[in-house]
Amino acid sequence: QRSPHLSLWVWSAGTPGVGKTTLGKELASRAGLSYVNVGDLAREGELYDGFDQEYDCPVLDEDRVVDELEDRMSQGGVIVDYHGCDFFPERWFHVVFVLRTENSCLYDRLQSRGYTGKKLQDNIQCEIFQTLYEEAVLSYKKEIVHQLPSNTPEDLERNLDQIMQWIEQWMKDNN
């Protein structure tokens, strides 16, 4: 029989620059879960389907990403970090956390990463219109999707504490 720990999946989503990677890596460390950054996975496995000239970035081959992750996800205990979510199977996640950042804060973070022009503006608009939160609510059961503020180091600590409490409760309920 599988330990309930092994079938726990957490997914952090949000616009680039909201703090998904920082949260995901720290959460994996604290909770003893494995961490997958989909962007890194795609880069390492060259899981691309062309190049987007307008955004100056490769286009993710979503089917190949899902195939690549299937075995790991079936074992559970995984935190997945990516900005989009509509192509991941619903069965993969028990909880989805969407990080949200105030626009002025996000603008500075993205600019410091070298985002400019349309790429910068579109990511800010994505955050303003809650695009990724709406995508998550449409892709998964509404009750498993949670928004968390991600503006300050204090927010990060609060989010880590809140998610750790959620994990502990989930493990009690499913043990």
Buried (B, 14 or more C-beta within 10 A) or exposed (E): EEEBBEBBBBBBBBBBBBBBBBBBBBBBEEBEBEBBBBBEBBEEEEBBEEEEEEBEEBEBBBEBBBEBBEEBBEEBBBBBBBBBBEEBEEEBBBBBBBBBBEEEBBBEBBEEEEBEEEBBEBBBEBBEEBBBBEBBBEBBEEEBBBBBBBBEEEBBEBBBEEBEEBBEEBBEEEE
